[in-house]
Amino acid sequence: MRILNVSISDMEFNNLGIKNENITFTEFIELVRREVMRNNLNNCLALAEKVGLSSMTINEINEINEEIKLVRNAKNRH
């Protein structure tokens, strides 16, 4: 097995939630993957708020879903 030394800032170390300076590569990849997913989720939430999706009611969402179903059904009949 080989050993790989990676240097990261204290901020990155804390942001990734690393508890120990010696972790496996698999653990490191998982921590990075989670951080990327967290960032993507935050970006999605910000975009949803920007375009007004975050303030939609369940009734508005259901109306849109019904409209989509009607259009899809109409296309499938042809």
Gaussian input, Z-matrix of N, CA and C with variables (Angstrom, degrees):
# hf/3-21g

backbone

0 1
 N
 C     1     B1
 C     2     B2     1     A1
 N     3     B3     2     A2     1     D1
 C     4     B4     3     A3     2     D2
 C     5     B5     4     A4     3     D3
 N     6     B6     5     A5     4     D4
 C     7     B7     6     A6     5     D5
 C     8     B8     7     A7     6     D6
 N     9     B9     8     A8     7     D7
 C    10    B10     9     A9     8     D8
 C    11    B11    10    A10     9     D9
 N    12    B12    11    A11    10    D10
 C    13    B13    12    A12    11    D11
 C    14    B14    13    A13    12    D12
 N    15    B15    14    A14    13    D13
 C    16    B16    15    A15    14    D14
 C    17    B17    16    A16    15    D15
 N    18    B18    17    A17    16    D16
 C    19    B19    18    A18    17    D17
 C    20    B20    19    A19    18    D18
 N    21    B21    20    A20    19    D19
 C    22    B22    21    A21    20    D20
 C    23    B23    22    A22    21    D21
 N    24    B24    23    A23    22    D22
 C    25    B25    24    A24    23    D23
 C    26    B26    25    A25    24    D24
 N    27    B27    26    A26    25    D25
 C    28    B28    27    A27    26    D26
 C    29    B29    28    A28    27    D27
 N    30    B30    29    A29    28    D28
 C    31    B31    30    A30    29    D29
 C    32    B32    31    A31    30    D30
 N    33    B33    32    A32    31    D31
 C    34    B34    33    A33    32    D32
 C    35    B35    34    A34    33    D33
 N    36    B36    35    A35    34    D34
 C    37    B37    36    A36    35    D35
 C    38    B38    37    A37    36    D36
 N    39    B39    38    A38    37    D37
 C    40    B40    39    A39    38    D38
 C    41    B41    40    A40    39    D39
 N    42    B42    41    A41    40    D40
 C    43    B43    42    A42    41    D41
 C    44    B44    43    A43    42    D42
 N    45    B45    44    A44    43    D43
 C    46    B46    45    A45    44    D44
 C    47    B47    46    A46    45    D45
 N    48    B48    47    A47    46    D46
 C    49    B49    48    A48    47    D47
 C    50    B50    49    A49    48    D48
 N    51    B51    50    A50    49    D49
 C    52    B52    51    A51    50    D50
 C    53    B53    52    A52    51    D51
 N    54    B54    53    A53    52    D52
 C    55    B55    54    A54    53    D53
 C    56    B56    55    A55    54    D54
 N    57    B57    56    A56    55    D55
 C    58    B58    57    A57    56    D56
 C    59    B59    58    A58    57    D57
 N    60    B60    59    A59    58    D58
 C    61    B61    60    A60    59    D59
 C    62    B62    61    A61    60    D60
 N    63    B63    62    A62    61    D61
 C    64    B64    63    A63    62    D62
 C    65    B65    64    A64    63    D63
 N    66    B66    65    A65    64    D64
 C    67    B67    66    A66    65    D65
 C    68    B68    67    A67    66    D66
 N    69    B69    68    A68    67    D67
 C    70    B70    69    A69    68    D68
 C    71    B71    70    A70    69    D69
 N    72    B72    71    A71    70    D70
 C    73    B73    72    A72    71    D71
 C    74    B74    73    A73    72    D72
 N    75    B75    74    A74    73    D73
 C    76    B76    75    A75    74    D74
 C    77    B77    76    A76    75    D75
 N    78    B78    77    A77    76    D76
 C    79    B79    78    A78    77    D77
 C    80    B80    79    A79    78    D78
 N    81    B81    80    A80    79    D79
 C    82    B82    81    A81    80    D80
 C    83    B83    82    A82    81    D81
 N    84    B84    83    A83    82    D82
 C    85    B85    84    A84    83    D83
 C    86    B86    85    A85    84    D84
 N    87    B87    86    A86    85    D85
 C    88    B88    87    A87    86    D86
 C    89    B89    88    A88    87    D87
 N    90    B90    89    A89    88    D88
 C    91    B91    90    A90    89    D89
 C    92    B92    91    A91    90    D90
 N    93    B93    92    A92    91    D91
 C    94    B94    93    A93    92    D92
 C    95    B95    94    A94    93    D93
 N    96    B96    95    A95    94    D94
 C    97    B97    96    A96    95    D95
 C    98    B98    97    A97    96    D96
 N    99    B99    98    A98    97    D97
 C   100   B100    99    A99    98    D98
 C   101   B101   100   A100    99    D99
 N   102   B102   101   A101   100   D100
 C   103   B103   102   A102   101   D101
 C   104   B104   103   A103   102   D102
 N   105   B105   104   A104   103   D103
 C   106   B106   105   A105   104   D104
 C   107   B107   106   A106   105   D105
 N   108   B108   107   A107   106   D106
 C   109   B109   108   A108   107   D107
 C   110   B110   109   A109   108   D108
 N   111   B111   110   A110   109   D109
 C   112   B112   111   A111   110   D110
 C   113   B113   112   A112   111   D111
 N   114   B114   113   A113   112   D112
 C   115   B115   114   A114   113   D113
 C   116   B116   115   A115   114   D114
 N   117   B117   116   A116   115   D115
 C   118   B118   117   A117   116   D116
 C   119   B119   118   A118   117   D117
 N   120   B120   119   A119   118   D118
 C   121   B121   120   A120   119   D119
 C   122   B122   121   A121   120   D120
 N   123   B123   122   A122   121   D121
 C   124   B124   123   A123   122   D122
 C   125   B125   124   A124   123   D123
 N   126   B126   125   A125   124   D124
 C   127   B127   126   A126   125   D125
 C   128   B128   127   A127   126   D126
 N   129   B129   128   A128   127   D127
 C   130   B130   129   A129   128   D128
 C   131   B131   130   A130   129   D129
 N   132   B132   131   A131   130   D130
 C   133   B133   132   A132   131   D131
 C   134   B134   133   A133   132   D132
 N   135   B135   134   A134   133   D133
 C   136   B136   135   A135   134   D134
 C   137   B137   136   A136   135   D135
 N   138   B138   137   A137   136   D136
 C   139   B139   138   A138   137   D137
 C   140   B140   139   A139   138   D138
 N   141   B141   140   A140   139   D139
 C   142   B142   141   A141   140   D140
 C   143   B143   142   A142   141   D141
 N   144   B144   143   A143   142   D142
 C   145   B145   144   A144   143   D143
 C   146   B146   145   A145   144   D144
 N   147   B147   146   A146   145   D145
 C   148   B148   147   A147   146   D146
 C   149   B149   148   A148   147   D147
 N   150   B150   149   A149   148   D148
 C   151   B151   150   A150   149   D149
 C   152   B152   151   A151   150   D150
 N   153   B153   152   A152   151   D151
 C   154   B154   153   A153   152   D152
 C   155   B155   154   A154   153   D153
 N   156   B156   155   A155   154   D154
 C   157   B157   156   A156   155   D155
 C   158   B158   157   A157   156   D156
 N   159   B159   158   A158   157   D157
 C   160   B160   159   A159   158   D158
 C   161   B161   160   A160   159   D159
 N   162   B162   161   A161   160   D160
 C   163   B163   162   A162   161   D161
 C   164   B164   163   A163   162   D162
 N   165   B165   164   A164   163   D163
 C   166   B166   165   A165   164   D164
 C   167   B167   166   A166   165   D165
 N   168   B168   167   A167   166   D166
 C   169   B169   168   A168   167   D167
 C   170   B170   169   A169   168   D168
 N   171   B171   170   A170   169   D169
 C   172   B172   171   A171   170   D170
 C   173   B173   172   A172   171   D171
 N   174   B174   173   A173   172   D172
 C   175   B175   174   A174   173   D173
 C   176   B176   175   A175   174   D174
 N   177   B177   176   A176   175   D175
 C   178   B178   177   A177   176   D176
 C   179   B179   178   A178   177   D177
 N   180   B180   179   A179   178   D178
 C   181   B181   180   A180   179   D179
 C   182   B182   181   A181   180   D180
 N   183   B183   182   A182   181   D181
 C   184   B184   183   A183   182   D182
 C   185   B185   184   A184   183   D183
 N   186   B186   185   A185   184   D184
 C   187   B187   186   A186   185   D185
 C   188   B188   187   A187   186   D186
 N   189   B189   188   A188   187   D187
 C   190   B190   189   A189   188   D188
 C   191   B191   190   A190   189   D189
 N   192   B192   191   A191   190   D190
 C   193   B193   192   A192   191   D191
 C   194   B194   193   A193   192   D192
 N   195   B195   194   A194   193   D193
 C   196   B196   195   A195   194   D194
 C   197   B197   196   A196   195   D195
 N   198   B198   197   A197   196   D196
 C   199   B199   198   A198   197   D197
 C   200   B200   199   A199   198   D198
 N   201   B201   200   A200   199   D199
 C   202   B202   201   A201   200   D200
 C   203   B203   202   A202   201   D201
 N   204   B204   203   A203   202   D202
 C   205   B205   204   A204   203   D203
 C   206   B206   205   A205   204   D204
 N   207   B207   206   A206   205   D205
 C   208   B208   207   A207   206   D206
 C   209   B209   208   A208   207   D207
 N   210   B210   209   A209   208   D208
 C   211   B211   210   A210   209   D209
 C   212   B212   211   A211   210   D210
 N   213   B213   212   A212   211   D211
 C   214   B214   213   A213   212   D212
 C   215   B215   214   A214   213   D213
 N   216   B216   215   A215   214   D214
 C   217   B217   216   A216   215   D215
 C   218   B218   217   A217   216   D216
 N   219   B219   218   A218   217   D217
 C   220   B220   219   A219   218   D218
 C   221   B221   220   A220   219   D219
 N   222   B222   221   A221   220   D220
 C   223   B223   222   A222   221   D221
 C   224   B224   223   A223   222   D222
 N   225   B225   224   A224   223   D223
 C   226   B226   225   A225   224   D224
 C   227   B227   226   A226   225   D225
 N   228   B228   227   A227   226   D226
 C   229   B229   228   A228   227   D227
 C   230   B230   229   A229   228   D228
 N   231   B231   230   A230   229   D229
 C   232   B232   231   A231   230   D230
 C   233   B233   232   A232   231   D231

   B1=1.4555
   B2=1.5260
   B3=1.3153
   B4=1.4584
   B5=1.5188
   B6=1.3136
   B7=1.4601
   B8=1.5212
   B9=1.3205
   B10=1.4571
   B11=1.5214
   B12=1.3012
   B13=1.4607
   B14=1.5191
   B15=1.3124
   B16=1.4604
   B17=1.5173
   B18=1.3220
   B19=1.4666
   B20=1.5160
   B21=1.3395
   B22=1.4568
   B23=1.5226
   B24=1.3019
   B25=1.4637
   B26=1.5294
   B27=1.3267
   B28=1.4639
   B29=1.5244
   B30=1.3267
   B31=1.4604
   B32=1.5305
   B33=1.3347
   B34=1.4624
   B35=1.5240
   B36=1.3278
   B37=1.4609
   B38=1.5275
   B39=1.3353
   B40=1.4706
   B41=1.5219
   B42=1.3362
   B43=1.4663
   B44=1.5243
   B45=1.3092
   B46=1.4634
   B47=1.5201
   B48=1.3117
   B49=1.4592
   B50=1.5130
   B51=1.3255
   B52=1.4608
   B53=1.5260
   B54=1.3167
   B55=1.4613
   B56=1.5329
   B57=1.3255
   B58=1.4522
   B59=1.5238
   B60=1.3011
   B61=1.4680
   B62=1.5206
   B63=1.3043
   B64=1.4596
   B65=1.5282
   B66=1.3141
   B67=1.4639
   B68=1.5107
   B69=1.3034
   B70=1.4612
   B71=1.5227
   B72=1.3175
   B73=1.4569
   B74=1.5254
   B75=1.3233
   B76=1.4653
   B77=1.5222
   B78=1.3332
   B79=1.4642
   B80=1.5254
   B81=1.3268
   B82=1.4616
   B83=1.5273
   B84=1.3044
   B85=1.4684
   B86=1.5221
   B87=1.3282
   B88=1.4620
   B89=1.5275
   B90=1.3181
   B91=1.4620
   B92=1.5313
   B93=1.3120
   B94=1.4666
   B95=1.5214
   B96=1.3343
   B97=1.4634
   B98=1.5279
   B99=1.3246
   B100=1.4642
   B101=1.5221
   B102=1.3214
   B103=1.4628
   B104=1.5295
   B105=1.3135
   B106=1.4695
   B107=1.5226
   B108=1.3379
   B109=1.4660
   B110=1.5258
   B111=1.3201
   B112=1.4675
   B113=1.5353
   B114=1.3312
   B115=1.4628
   B116=1.5255
   B117=1.3249
   B118=1.4633
   B119=1.5224
   B120=1.3277
   B121=1.4576
   B122=1.5237
   B123=1.3275
   B124=1.4634
   B125=1.5299
   B126=1.3256
   B127=1.4638
   B128=1.5279
   B129=1.3372
   B130=1.4651
   B131=1.5293
   B132=1.3314
   B133=1.4592
   B134=1.5234
   B135=1.3223
   B136=1.4668
   B137=1.5225
   B138=1.3276
   B139=1.4580
   B140=1.5257
   B141=1.3217
   B142=1.4663
   B143=1.5222
   B144=1.3098
   B145=1.4652
   B146=1.5264
   B147=1.3252
   B148=1.4675
   B149=1.5274
   B150=1.3216
   B151=1.4660
   B152=1.5223
   B153=1.3347
   B154=1.4542
   B155=1.5126
   B156=1.3134
   B157=1.4670
   B158=1.5202
   B159=1.3072
   B160=1.4638
   B161=1.5235
   B162=1.3323
   B163=1.4671
   B164=1.5332
   B165=1.3305
   B166=1.4612
   B167=1.5197
   B168=1.3236
   B169=1.4566
   B170=1.5293
   B171=1.3147
   B172=1.4690
   B173=1.5256
   B174=1.3223
   B175=1.4683
   B176=1.5215
   B177=1.3268
   B178=1.4654
   B179=1.5235
   B180=1.3142
   B181=1.4661
   B182=1.5242
   B183=1.3306
   B184=1.4684
   B185=1.5215
   B186=1.3295
   B187=1.4627
   B188=1.5179
   B189=1.3145
   B190=1.4709
   B191=1.5224
   B192=1.3297
   B193=1.4646
   B194=1.5283
   B195=1.3219
   B196=1.4660
   B197=1.5250
   B198=1.3094
   B199=1.4691
   B200=1.5266
   B201=1.3150
   B202=1.4654
   B203=1.5267
   B204=1.3239
   B205=1.4673
   B206=1.5232
   B207=1.3406
   B208=1.4630
   B209=1.5277
   B210=1.3246
   B211=1.4673
   B212=1.5261
   B213=1.3134
   B214=1.4729
   B215=1.5211
   B216=1.3278
   B217=1.4567
   B218=1.5311
   B219=1.3294
   B220=1.4587
   B221=1.5236
   B222=1.3289
   B223=1.4678
   B224=1.5269
   B225=1.3328
   B226=1.4534
   B227=1.5360
   B228=1.3237
   B229=1.4629
   B230=1.5217
   B231=1.3164
   B232=1.4806
   B233=1.4700
   A1=107.72
   A2=115.47
   A3=120.90
   A4=109.95
   A5=115.20
   A6=121.31
   A7=107.79
   A8=115.53
   A9=122.46
   A10=108.08
   A11=116.90
   A12=121.22
   A13=109.12
   A14=116.58
   A15=122.48
   A16=107.87
   A17=116.07
   A18=120.51
   A19=109.42
   A20=115.54
   A21=121.08
   A22=108.05
   A23=115.17
   A24=119.58
   A25=110.58
   A26=116.10
   A27=120.57
   A28=110.57
   A29=116.37
   A30=120.17
   A31=110.55
   A32=116.78
   A33=120.32
   A34=110.73
   A35=116.55
   A36=121.96
   A37=110.14
   A38=115.61
   A39=120.61
   A40=111.68
   A41=117.60
   A42=121.07
   A43=111.93
   A44=116.51
   A45=120.28
   A46=111.94
   A47=117.84
   A48=120.96
   A49=113.21
   A50=116.29
   A51=120.21
   A52=108.53
   A53=115.85
   A54=121.75
   A55=112.41
   A56=115.75
   A57=121.26
   A58=108.58
   A59=117.94
   A60=120.25
   A61=112.53
   A62=118.04
   A63=121.66
   A64=108.76
   A65=115.82
   A66=120.98
   A67=108.72
   A68=115.72
   A69=119.37
   A70=109.60
   A71=114.85
   A72=119.85
   A73=110.34
   A74=116.65
   A75=121.13
   A76=110.42
   A77=117.23
   A78=120.67
   A79=111.16
   A80=116.05
   A81=120.52
   A82=110.98
   A83=116.89
   A84=121.65
   A85=109.79
   A86=117.78
   A87=121.56
   A88=110.72
   A89=117.76
   A90=121.02
   A91=111.20
   A92=116.65
   A93=120.88
   A94=110.09
   A95=116.94
   A96=121.50
   A97=110.71
   A98=116.46
   A99=120.23
   A100=111.78
   A101=116.49
   A102=120.11
   A103=110.90
   A104=116.85
   A105=120.91
   A106=109.89
   A107=117.59
   A108=120.65
   A109=110.79
   A110=116.98
   A111=121.30
   A112=110.21
   A113=116.28
   A114=120.49
   A115=111.58
   A116=116.73
   A117=120.55
   A118=111.38
   A119=116.67
   A120=120.39
   A121=110.79
   A122=116.59
   A123=120.05
   A124=111.58
   A125=117.05
   A126=120.82
   A127=111.24
   A128=116.61
   A129=120.81
   A130=111.12
   A131=115.85
   A132=119.74
   A133=111.38
   A134=117.01
   A135=120.69
   A136=110.44
   A137=117.40
   A138=121.28
   A139=110.80
   A140=117.27
   A141=121.32
   A142=110.24
   A143=116.87
   A144=120.06
   A145=110.68
   A146=116.13
   A147=120.83
   A148=111.85
   A149=117.48
   A150=120.87
   A151=112.67
   A152=117.43
   A153=120.75
   A154=116.06
   A155=118.20
   A156=119.85
   A157=112.12
   A158=116.92
   A159=119.71
   A160=112.55
   A161=116.72
   A162=119.22
   A163=112.72
   A164=116.48
   A165=119.71
   A166=110.99
   A167=115.46
   A168=120.54
   A169=109.39
   A170=115.09
   A171=120.16
   A172=109.98
   A173=117.82
   A174=120.94
   A175=111.03
   A176=117.64
   A177=120.38
   A178=110.62
   A179=116.91
   A180=121.28
   A181=109.87
   A182=117.11
   A183=120.75
   A184=111.63
   A185=117.57
   A186=121.02
   A187=110.93
   A188=116.84
   A189=120.74
   A190=110.00
   A191=117.30
   A192=120.86
   A193=111.40
   A194=117.03
   A195=120.60
   A196=111.13
   A197=116.34
   A198=120.21
   A199=110.26
   A200=116.89
   A201=121.00
   A202=110.02
   A203=117.14
   A204=120.89
   A205=111.40
   A206=117.05
   A207=120.80
   A208=111.30
   A209=116.37
   A210=120.20
   A211=110.30
   A212=117.40
   A213=120.78
   A214=111.35
   A215=116.72
   A216=120.32
   A217=110.51
   A218=116.69
   A219=120.64
   A220=110.35
   A221=117.12
   A222=121.05
   A223=111.07
   A224=117.16
   A225=120.73
   A226=112.45
   A227=118.01
   A228=122.10
   A229=111.72
   A230=117.10
   A231=120.10
   A232=112.39
   D1=141.53
   D2=178.85
   D3=-100.52
   D4=156.24
   D5=177.49
   D6=-111.79
   D7=132.75
   D8=179.77
   D9=-118.90
   D10=125.91
   D11=177.17
   D12=-99.14
   D13=127.46
   D14=179.85
   D15=-121.93
   D16=129.56
   D17=177.54
   D18=-100.47
   D19=127.55
   D20=175.52
   D21=-134.58
   D22=158.94
   D23=-179.95
   D24=-71.20
   D25=162.28
   D26=176.10
   D27=-60.17
   D28=-37.08
   D29=-179.89
   D30=-64.03
   D31=-45.62
   D32=178.03
   D33=-63.88
   D34=-40.52
   D35=178.34
   D36=-56.97
   D37=-47.12
   D38=179.83
   D39=-70.13
   D40=-41.43
   D41=-179.92
   D42=-61.32
   D43=-35.97
   D44=179.55
   D45=-78.02
   D46=-12.14
   D47=179.65
   D48=72.62
   D49=29.45
   D50=-179.52
   D51=-72.27
   D52=129.31
   D53=-176.90
   D54=-97.16
   D55=-23.85
   D56=-173.31
   D57=-137.27
   D58=143.98
   D59=-179.72
   D60=-74.62
   D61=-15.81
   D62=177.95
   D63=-112.87
   D64=103.14
   D65=177.58
   D66=-128.87
   D67=161.35
   D68=178.07
   D69=-75.78
   D70=160.57
   D71=178.11
   D72=-61.93
   D73=-38.25
   D74=178.89
   D75=-62.15
   D76=-42.74
   D77=177.60
   D78=-63.52
   D79=-40.92
   D80=178.97
   D81=-63.09
   D82=-45.84
   D83=179.26
   D84=-60.58
   D85=-42.12
   D86=179.54
   D87=-63.28
   D88=-42.50
   D89=178.65
   D90=-63.66
   D91=-42.08
   D92=178.23
   D93=-65.87
   D94=-42.36
   D95=178.92
   D96=-59.22
   D97=-43.80
   D98=179.10
   D99=-64.24
   D100=-39.47
   D101=179.43
   D102=-66.06
   D103=-40.14
   D104=177.09
   D105=-63.71
   D106=-43.29
   D107=178.29
   D108=-63.43
   D109=-40.97
   D110=179.31
   D111=-62.05
   D112=-43.61
   D113=177.93
   D114=-63.96
   D115=-42.18
   D116=178.50
   D117=-63.55
   D118=-41.10
   D119=178.00
   D120=-62.62
   D121=-44.46
   D122=178.05
   D123=-61.72
   D124=-38.99
   D125=177.00
   D126=-64.62
   D127=-40.76
   D128=177.94
   D129=-63.66
   D130=-43.49
   D131=179.11
   D132=-63.45
   D133=-41.04
   D134=178.91
   D135=-64.91
   D136=-41.24
   D137=178.64
   D138=-66.08
   D139=-42.41
   D140=178.79
   D141=-61.19
   D142=-40.09
   D143=178.36
   D144=-68.74
   D145=-39.59
   D146=-178.62
   D147=-61.91
   D148=-39.78
   D149=-176.55
   D150=-96.31
   D151=2.28
   D152=173.95
   D153=90.93
   D154=4.63
   D155=-179.66
   D156=-69.92
   D157=-30.15
   D158=-176.20
   D159=-71.29
   D160=-16.70
   D161=-178.74
   D162=-101.84
   D163=5.17
   D164=-179.86
   D165=-72.17
   D166=145.05
   D167=176.46
   D168=-86.53
   D169=164.75
   D170=177.40
   D171=-60.60
   D172=-38.44
   D173=179.32
   D174=-62.62
   D175=-41.57
   D176=178.31
   D177=-64.11
   D178=-40.98
   D179=178.97
   D180=-65.32
   D181=-42.55
   D182=178.37
   D183=-63.18
   D184=-39.04
   D185=177.30
   D186=-61.67
   D187=-43.30
   D188=178.43
   D189=-64.16
   D190=-42.82
   D191=179.08
   D192=-61.51
   D193=-40.95
   D194=178.13
   D195=-64.62
   D196=-40.88
   D197=178.56
   D198=-63.17
   D199=-40.52
   D200=177.98
   D201=-63.01
   D202=-44.09
   D203=178.48
   D204=-59.92
   D205=-42.98
   D206=179.24
   D207=-61.26
   D208=-43.79
   D209=-179.75
   D210=-65.56
   D211=-43.35
   D212=179.64
   D213=-64.24
   D214=-41.86
   D215=179.19
   D216=-64.46
   D217=-39.64
   D218=179.07
   D219=-63.53
   D220=-40.31
   D221=179.26
   D222=-67.60
   D223=-36.31
   D224=-177.96
   D225=-71.88
   D226=-21.72
   D227=-179.31
   D228=-77.55
   D229=-18.77
   D230=-176.71
   D231=-88.26

